[in-house]
Amino acid sequence: MTDIDFTYFYKQKYSNVAEIEHCNYEILISTFNHTDRVCKIFEAINANEKYLIVLPEYEDDLFTHFINASNVNIPYEGYIQLSEFLDTLQINENTKLCIDLTGFIIPHILFMIRYLQKKKKVNHIDIFYTEPQKYTDEENTHFSDFFHEVSLISGYAPTANPNMDNDLLIIASGYDDSRITDVASKRKNANKIQLFGFPPMQADMFQENMLKAYKAEGAVGGDGFKNLELNLYAPANDPFVAAQIIKKYIDREQRNKLFSNIYLAPVSTKPHALGMALYCLWENPKEDKPISIIYPVCKRYYGDTSEGVAKIWKYSIELPILP
């Protein structure tokens, strides 16, 4: 276990889009959808080079309203295309790099961070995330469809321990109860604990979250729904606290007996997914421990699921230096 305290990492809050216009970078990478919290931030941040990852449902859209932007078409399972795209960029450990997390699907952003660390020797990235004012259909908002399989995210898939007697599965549980059920069912025999976003981004979002998560109770099991104190909680917008809460729990529980395998499943907010990635990157930099991130892969993800622009966050991500 490492001695790192993730809560020491730096984050900055902006109240509106105008406040980020002074942010300057060499390269900005974002993912397109039609929401203001993606489009307005992409336009506001100053960068010498701007790149938009375009997912399949947006391939036929026009992007003429974006100035100096390059579009890169990436399929949902496009790890090869992502690595080829990153290889075309002039990035090294000194590049002033910015990624807007808001529009990404989780496997893509987690893969990119690991790839930049391993192949480009990047150890610092500024990552932006913009909160929504609300989700379009509140707790009934659909984020994904046409479930395919639960798979390991590339870059976070070390060799598993064949002994599975004391596996742990931590699920960052959000609105998408079907995906919570998918990952919980994949690891039926693991000890399961849920991480919820509290405080939420907006006052009503925690209640909406719990209403949906309860639908996965049969698959998750345990007493976490009967006794909420048995769950883990971290602010829905804070990857650093999420990483620290996960670390604190695992370190405490392993004092008596090591977990045979540790699986993290980011099925909640993207800041929580980033927190899970940070935990893995710092706790398992050599990829010699059975700590993995799993994700319910679908054939369709819905990007236009929110309305409005609330708080904007900049996370200063520090990564361990690899040999």
N, C-alpha and C positions, 0 to 999 in steps of 0.2 A: 504494500500500500504506500502511496505517496504522502508527503507532508503538505501538499499544496492546499491552499484555501481559496476556492474559486470566487468567493465573495470579495476578494481584493481586486479582482479584475475590474477594469474601468468601463462604465456605461454613461451615456449622456442622453437626457430627454429634451426633445424639442416640442414646443406647443403647436407649431404650425409649419407649413411648408416653407414660408419665407425665411425661416430661421436656418434652413439648411443650405441656402443659396451660396453661403461662404465656404462650404465644404468642397475641397479641391482634390482631385485624384488624377493619376495617370490612366487608370483603367477602371471602368464601372461595368459590372455584369449584372443583368437583371433578367427576369422572365416576364413575358408579356401576358397581360389580360386586360380587360376593359375597365377595371375598377380604378377610381381616382387614387386610391392608396398605392397603386403601382405606377400609373401613368404620371401623376403629378410629381412624385419623388424622382422618377427617372429624368424628367425634364429639369428639375430644380438642381440636382447635384451636378457640379462642374467636373468634367473629366475630359482628358485629351482623346480618349477612345471610349465609346459606349457600345455595349453589345447587349442584344436582346435574344434570350433563348425563346424559341417559338415552339410550343407544343402542338400536337397534331390538329386539335380543333381550331387553331388560329392560323393555320398555314395559308389560307386563302385571304386573310385580312390584309388591308393596306396599312402601311406604317409611314405614310408620307408626312404626317404631322410631327414625327420625331426627327430632329435635326442631328445629323452626324451619327446616326445609329446604324449598326450593322446587325442584320438578322441571321440567326443560326437555327436551323430546323433540327430539333432533337425529338426522337420518339420517346414514349414513356419508359421503355427499357433500354435507353440509349447511352449506356456507360461507354461503349466504344466511341460513339460520336462525341460525347462530352470530352473524353481524353484527347481525341484528335483535335477538337476545337481548342482546348487549353494548350496543346502543343504548338498551335499556330501563334500564340501570344508571346510577346517578349516580356516574360515575367521572371524575376529572380527574387532573392531574399530582400532586395532593397526597393522593389517596386511598390509604389503607393497605390494599393489595390483596395477597391470597394466592391462588395457584393450586396445587392438588395435581396434579402431573404424572402420578402413578402409574397411574391408570386410563385416561388419555386415549389415543386413537389419534393417531399422530404428525401427520398433516396438520391435525387440529383444533387441537392445542396450538400448532403453529408459526404457523398462520393467526391464532389469537387474539393471540399476542404481537405480530405485525406490525400487526394491526388496532388494538390498544390503543395502540401507538406512533404510528401515523399519524393515527388518527381521534380518539383521546382524549388525545393528547399525554402519554401515560404514559412515564416514563423509569426507573421503578424498580418491580420486582415481586419479592416473595418467592415462590420456587417450591420446593415440597416434593417429595421423592421417597423412597419407602420400598423398600428392597431386600427381595427374597424370601429365605427360607431355602433353598428349592429350587423348581425347576419341576416340575410334577406328574408328567410322564413323562420327566424328564431331557432327553437330547438328542432324544428323539422327541416332545417337546411340540409341539402344533400351535398356531400363533398366528394364522393366517389361512387363508382358503380361497376358492375360486371367483374366481381372478384375473381382473381386468377389463382393465386397461391400465396402462402406466407413464405418469404424467402429472406436469406441473409443479404444485407446491404453490402455491396462490393467495397472492400477496404476495411470492413468491420466484421470479418468472418475468419478468425483464426481457427485452427484445428480444435474441434470439440473434444471434451473429455468423454471417453466411452462409458465411464461410470456416471450414471445419471441419478444416483440415489438422493442427492441433495441439490437439485437444480433450483435456480431462482429465476423468476420472470417478473420484471417490473414493467407495468403497462402505464404509460402516460395516457390516461383515458380522457377523451374529449367527447364531442357530440356524436361521432360516427360509431354508434353501438354495434353495427354489423361488423366493423373492422376490429373492435375490441373482442367480439366473440370469435372472430377468425384467429387472432393470435393466441387467445386463451385456449382455444380448442387444439391448436397446433402443439402446445406444450401442456397436455392434460395433467401430467404427473408432477409438474414443477410447483414449487411454492410460489404463490402469486400475490403480489401486492400492487396497488394502484397509486399512481401519482396524479393528483388533481390540481388544477390551476386555481389557487386561492392565495391572495385576493385575485378576482377575475379582472379582465380588461374593462368590462362594464358591469355595473351593479347587478343586472339581471342574468348575466351569463353563467354564473355558478349554478343557479337554480336550473337553468336550461340544460347545462352540462349534466347535472345529476339526474334529471328526468330521463335523459337519453342513456346514460351509463347504466342505470338500473335495469335496462332491458337486456343487458349482457350478464346479469347476475348469475344465471344458470351456468354459463361457461366459466366465469371467473371463480365462482364459489367462495368459500371462506366466509368470514364474518365482517368484512369491510363495509358491507352495505347496512348491516345491523348496528355496528359500532363504528362510526366515522373516525374515531380516534385511532383506529388501526391502519388507516391509510396514510400516505405521505402527501404533503401539501407544499407547493412553492408558487410564488406569483406567476400568473399565466404569461407575463411579459418578460420574465427574468431567467435567462439561461444559466447564469452564474449561480444563483440560489438553487435552481433545479439540480445542477451538477453537484453542489455541495450537499444538498439533502440526500441525494442518491449515495454519494460517497460516505456520508455519516452513517446512513442506515446499513450499508454493506459492511463497513468497517466494524460496526458494533455487533452485527449478527455473526460475523466470522471470527470473533474472539474465541468462541468455543468450538466451532466446526466450520471448516472452509466449505463454501459452495462448490459443488462439482462443476457446474456450468452456470454462468450468469448471462441471461438474455434481457436486453432492453428493447422495448417496443414503443416507438414514438407515434402514438395514435391521437395526439392532442395538438396543442399549439406548436407552431414552428420554433418559437423560443425554447420550449421544452425539448423539442427534438435536438436543437443545437446544444442544449445542456447535456443530453445523453451522449452526443458526439464528443463534447469536451471531456466528459468523464472517461470515455474510452481512450481518447487520444493521450491523455495524461496518465491514466492508470495502466495502460497497456501499450506503450509506445513501440515496444519490440514485437508486439503481436504474439507473445509467448504465453499468454494467459487465456483461459477459455471464457473470454468476455466478448459477446457478440451483440450486434443490433439486428433485429428482425423487423420485417415490415410486410403488411398485407398488400401485395401488389394487385392492382386492378387494371382493367382495360380502359377505364375512363376516369378522369379527375375533373372536377368542376372548379374553374378558377374564379368565375364571377359570382361569388357567394356572399359578398359583403356590400355594405353601403357606408359612404362617408369616410372621412379621415380624422382619426382621433390623435393620440400621442404618437410621436415618431421617436424611435430609439436608435442610438448608435452604440453597438457593442464592439469594444476594442479586444479582438480575439488574439490571445497569445498562445502559440503552439510550442510543444517541446522540440528542441533542435535534435534532429536525427543525424547519426553519423553518416 
